Amino acid sequence: MPVTPPHLVLGIESSCDEMAAALVRGGDEIVASTIRAQVEVHEPYGGVVPELASRDHLRGVVPVVEAALCEAGIVAEELTAVAATAGPGLVGSLLVGLSFGKALAYRLEVPFVGVHHLEGHLVSAELADPRLERPYIGLVVSGGHTALYRIEDEDTPPRLLGETRDDAVGEAFDKVAKLLGLPFPGGPALSRAAEKGDPAAVDLPRPLSQSPGYEFSYSGLKTAVLHEVERRRPLGDGDVADLAASFEAAATDVLVARARRALREEGMGRLAVVGGVAANARLRAEMGRAAERDGFLAVFPPAAFCTDNAVMVAAAGARMLSRGVRHDLDLEAFSRLPLGESAAGRAR
C-alpha cells in the first residue's frame, strides 16, 4: 500500500491582538512561523481595544500568511490542511482568522479544523518535551485564563480541577503594571521592573493559599498593591521596583503552590505550564525548584511559544486530523468555550 505523506498544516491564530501564521508538517516539525504584533496600536490606550485589534487583523491576515509561505519556500497549493483558532477569545478577532482559514481551505479543497485556543497551548508544551506524556496536569496561565486541568488521553476530555474566581493572573500583571505607571504591554514591563526590586520588600497576600481545592483569586492581591501605591505616592523608582517584585513573587507563589497540590492529590508526576505568563522568569525558576524538591517533571514551552502563536494551532490541528476530525465550513467563533468541548459542535 502507498504511504500517505504527513499533513502539511497551515495554522492561523487571531484570538486577541496577535495575528500569526505557521506551517507544521506531521504534527511536530515546525516549518515556518510568523507573528504580527499590535503593540503600537494599543499602547495609547494601555490595553487591548477589541475593535482596533480586529481591524488590524483584517489588514494583516494576508501578509502574515504569505510571509509564512515565503519563509517555508512553498506555495499555498502544497498545503494539505488548514487549522484556525475558533475560540475562546475576542469574537471580532477570531472571525478574521477563522473566516480566512475556511475560505482558503475551500479554495484549496483541503480539510479544515477549528482549534481550541487552550488545547493549542497545551500541545505547545508537548512539542517542547517528548517526556510530557499524557496523562499530566496542565496549568494554563495567561491574560484571560488561570486554571488547572487534568489532561487525559486524546479520547478523554480534560477535567477542570480549578480556575480563577475573578482576574486571570496575566490580567492582574497588566493591571498592576498600569497602577505602577509602567508601559504597555504591562506584564513584560512589570517583570523587567521586578528584576531591580526586592521580592520581600512588601508583605502582600497569597490569596486562597490556605484554602482547600484548586481555585485562584487575584483581585484582592491587585487591591493590596493599589493600597500600597496610594500610601507611597509619589512613587520613586525603588518603590516601583519593590512593588513589582513583591507582586510578582506573591502571584507566582500561588501558582506554584496550587500546581504542587494538584500533582500530589491527583497522583501525577508531570506538569505542563502554558500561556503567556509561562514565559515569566520567576515562575519558571520557582516551579523548577519545586520540581527538584518534589521530583516531578515541569515542562514550559520555549518563551516564544508561550504567548499566542500559530505553531500551536497548526500542531493541534494536525493531531485532530490524524484522529479523523474535520469541521464543516459553517464553523462559528466562540468567545467562551470550555476546554474539551468541540470547537464547532459539528465535528465529523
Secondary structure, 3 states (H helix, E strand, C coil): CCCCCCCEEEEEECCCCCEEEEEEECCCEEEEEEEECCHHHHHHHCCCCHHHHHHHHHHHHHHHHHHHHHHHCCCHHHCCEEEEEEECCCHHHHHHHHHHHHHHHHHHCCCEEEEEHHHHHHHHHHHHCCCCCCCEEEEEECCCCEEEEEECCCCCCCEEEEEECCCCHHHHHHHHHHHCCCCCCHHHHHHHHHCCCCCCCCCCCCCCCCCCCCCECCHHHHHHHHHHHHHHCCCCHHHHHHHHHHHHHHHHHHHHHHHHHHHHHHCCCEEEEECHHHHCHHHHHHHHHHHHHHCCEEECCCHHHCCCCCHHHHHHHHHHHHCCCCCCCCCCCCCCCCCCCCCCCCCC
